Structure formats: structure tokens, C-alpha cells
Amino acid sequence: MTDVGFVPGVSGGFEVIVHGTIEGAECLQAGMLYARSVLVVGRDWSHAAMASGERAVNSEVITQMSERLPGPAAKFAWNAPFEFHLRSTNISGWPQLAISVATLQRNGQDTPIGYARCHIPMQTGRRTLDLPLMQPVHSTPQHKLHGALTGSTPELRDMTFLCSGEDRVVMSAKR
């Protein structure tokens, strides 16, 4: 859920204030999950100063590990809040959230389950967004065989790649 507000800025710019929550997920592939989100903005955007004069530049949120909730649906709850205050002179590079959902294996290694991304809504007010998870798949038979032998799954080195629009057409994924 996000709550978005706009403030006319000084010297011809504007400010965007966002309060949000990563509420949870539905997933059948794991018994425990956590999420990580990263704010991605264009080069004309910057973090605005808060009332105290400091700049909040933390643009990443990592939730706690959540167990699957009891019941027939495979739901996980995080309710992880986030908030940011941005300033810009144009809308190019509008803020986006890149989100990864992962689980921990017995050996302590993170295993990504899927990725999602969304633009921050442009209208003021409350919004609830349901984002489908995208799961990368092996793109060649050799990669598929390697994954079967090693037990590895494809993952993105940098999840902000989803927000760039560059070469996403060469990535193989399923929903």
C-alpha cells in the first residue's frame, strides 16, 4: 500500500513524498520468505532534506523472515514500512521500486524466488498494488543441465536491471 503526496518545490521543481508498506506475498514454493526492495530513480532526482536538515538517502528495505500463514492459501505477511521524500525538476526517471523475494536454504544461502517492479503511482492518495512475481528461467539447455546438477536457480546480479528497460527482452522468465 502506498500513500503519495506532491509538494511544489523551489526553483521550478517539485517534491514527491511516499509512505508505503510491503504487506506480503503469496507463494507456493517456500515455507519461509523475506523481501528486499530498492528505490530506483532517474538522474534528475535527489533525496530532499527533512525538517531536521538531514537527507535520508536509505533507499533499501529488507523485511524480516516470514513463515507461511496457516490456511489453504500460501500467504506470507511482512508489513514492512518505507518512506521517502524526493525532489526533481522533471518527471523523467519517475521513482520505481524493484523487489526481490527470497528464501534461505538449510546451508544459509539465499535463493531468489522471484522479482517484481512497479512505478510509484503518480496520483495523490492511497493505492494498493498487487505485483506479479517474475521468475528467471534457464535460457539454454546447457544452463538448464548445469542448474539441475548444481541445484542452482537463475538470479539477477542487480535487480535494479528490471527498472532500466535495457535488454530485458533477452531475459527468459515465467510468471
C-alpha positions as CSV (number, residue, x, y, z in Angstrom):
1,M,0.0,0.0,0.0
2,T,1.3,3.5,-0.8
3,D,0.3,6.9,0.1
4,V,1.7,9.5,-2.3
5,G,1.8,13.3,-2.0
6,F,3.1,16.1,-4.2
7,V,4.6,19.4,-3.0
8,P,5.5,22.3,-5.3
9,G,9.3,22.7,-4.9
10,V,11.5,25.7,-5.0
11,S,13.1,26.9,-8.2
12,G,10.6,25.3,-10.6
13,G,10.9,21.7,-9.3
14,F,8.6,19.6,-7.3
15,E,8.8,17.1,-4.5
16,V,7.3,13.6,-4.1
17,I,6.6,12.2,-0.6
18,V,5.8,8.5,-0.4
19,H,4.7,6.4,2.6
20,G,4.2,2.8,1.9
21,T,4.2,-0.8,3.2
22,I,5.4,-4.0,1.7
23,E,2.5,-6.0,3.1
24,G,3.2,-9.6,2.0
25,A,3.2,-12.2,-0.8
26,E,1.6,-15.4,-2.0
27,C,4.0,-18.2,-2.9
28,L,3.7,-22.0,-3.0
29,Q,7.5,-22.6,-3.5
30,A,8.8,-22.0,0.1
31,G,7.8,-22.2,3.7
32,M,9.7,-19.1,4.7
33,L,10.3,-15.9,2.7
34,Y,11.7,-12.4,3.0
35,A,11.6,-9.4,0.6
36,R,14.1,-6.7,-0.3
37,S,13.1,-3.6,-2.1
38,V,15.3,-0.9,-3.7
39,L,14.2,2.6,-4.8
40,V,15.3,3.4,-8.3
41,V,15.2,7.0,-9.7
42,G,16.4,8.8,-12.7
43,R,19.5,11.1,-12.7
44,D,17.4,14.3,-12.2
45,W,16.1,13.1,-8.9
46,S,17.6,13.5,-5.4
47,H,16.5,12.9,-1.8
48,A,15.0,16.1,-0.3
49,A,16.1,17.5,3.0
50,M,13.9,16.6,6.0
51,A,12.7,19.1,8.6
52,S,15.8,18.4,10.7
53,G,18.0,19.4,7.7
54,E,19.4,15.8,7.2
55,R,18.9,13.9,3.9
56,A,17.5,10.4,4.1
57,V,19.4,8.5,1.4
58,N,18.5,5.0,2.6
59,S,16.5,3.6,-0.4
60,E,16.5,-0.1,0.5
61,V,14.1,-2.0,2.7
62,I,14.7,-5.6,3.9
63,T,11.8,-7.4,5.6
64,Q,12.0,-9.9,8.4
65,M,11.7,-13.6,7.5
66,S,8.1,-14.7,7.5
67,E,6.6,-18.2,7.8
68,R,3.7,-19.2,5.6
69,L,0.4,-18.2,7.4
70,P,-1.9,-21.1,8.4
71,G,-4.7,-21.8,6.0
72,P,-5.3,-23.1,2.5
73,A,-3.6,-20.0,0.8
74,A,0.2,-19.8,0.7
75,K,0.4,-16.3,2.2
76,F,3.2,-14.5,3.9
77,A,3.0,-11.3,5.9
78,W,5.7,-8.7,6.4
79,N,4.1,-5.3,6.8
80,A,7.5,-3.6,6.3
81,P,7.1,0.2,6.1
82,F,9.1,2.5,3.8
83,E,9.1,6.2,3.2
84,F,11.0,8.6,1.0
85,H,10.9,12.3,0.1
86,L,12.3,13.1,-3.3
87,R,12.9,16.3,-5.3
88,S,13.1,16.7,-9.1
89,T,12.8,19.2,-11.9
90,N,11.1,16.9,-14.4
91,I,9.3,13.6,-14.4
92,S,11.9,11.7,-16.4
93,G,13.2,8.8,-14.3
94,W,10.0,8.6,-12.2
95,P,10.6,6.6,-9.0
96,Q,10.2,2.8,-9.2
97,L,10.5,0.0,-6.6
98,A,12.4,-3.1,-7.5
99,I,11.5,-6.0,-5.3
100,S,13.1,-9.4,-4.8
101,V,11.5,-12.2,-2.8
102,A,13.9,-14.9,-1.5
103,T,14.1,-17.8,1.0
104,L,17.0,-19.3,2.9
105,Q,18.3,-22.8,2.3
106,R,19.5,-25.1,5.0
107,N,23.1,-24.2,4.2
108,G,22.3,-20.5,4.9
109,Q,22.4,-19.4,1.2
110,D,19.8,-17.0,-0.2
111,T,17.7,-18.5,-3.0
112,P,15.7,-16.0,-5.0
113,I,12.1,-17.0,-5.7
114,G,11.1,-14.1,-7.9
115,Y,11.3,-10.4,-8.7
116,A,8.8,-7.6,-9.3
117,R,8.9,-3.9,-10.1
118,C,6.4,-1.0,-10.1
119,H,6.4,2.7,-10.7
120,I,5.3,4.8,-7.7
121,P,1.7,6.0,-8.5
122,M,1.5,9.5,-10.0
123,Q,-1.8,10.4,-8.4
124,T,-2.0,11.5,-4.8
125,G,-3.9,9.3,-2.3
126,R,-3.8,5.7,-1.2
127,R,-3.2,2.8,-3.6
128,T,-2.8,-0.9,-3.1
129,L,-0.7,-2.6,-5.8
130,D,-0.6,-6.3,-6.5
131,L,2.6,-7.2,-8.3
132,P,3.1,-10.5,-10.1
133,L,6.4,-12.2,-9.4
134,M,8.7,-12.9,-12.3
135,Q,10.9,-15.9,-12.0
136,P,14.0,-16.1,-14.3
137,V,14.5,-19.4,-16.0
138,H,17.5,-21.0,-17.7
139,S,17.8,-19.7,-21.2
140,T,19.7,-22.6,-22.8
141,P,19.8,-26.4,-22.4
142,Q,23.3,-26.1,-21.1
143,H,22.3,-23.7,-18.3
144,K,19.3,-26.0,-17.5
145,L,21.6,-29.0,-17.2
146,H,24.1,-27.0,-15.0
147,G,21.2,-25.9,-12.8
148,A,19.9,-29.4,-12.4
149,L,23.4,-30.7,-11.5
150,T,24.2,-28.0,-9.0
151,G,20.8,-27.2,-7.7
152,S,21.2,-23.5,-8.6
153,T,18.4,-21.3,-10.0
154,P,18.9,-18.3,-12.2
155,E,19.1,-15.0,-10.4
156,L,19.7,-11.3,-11.3
157,R,23.0,-9.9,-10.2
158,D,21.4,-6.4,-9.9
159,M,17.6,-6.3,-9.5
160,T,17.5,-2.6,-10.5
161,F,18.1,-4.0,-14.0
162,L,14.3,-4.6,-14.1
163,C,13.7,-0.8,-13.9
164,S,16.2,0.2,-16.6
165,G,14.4,-1.2,-19.7
166,E,17.8,-2.1,-21.2
167,D,17.9,-5.6,-22.8
168,R,15.1,-7.1,-20.8
169,V,13.9,-8.7,-24.0
170,V,16.8,-11.2,-23.8
171,M,15.9,-12.3,-20.3
172,S,13.9,-15.5,-20.0
173,A,11.3,-15.6,-17.2
174,K,8.0,-17.1,-16.2
175,R,5.2,-15.7,-14.1
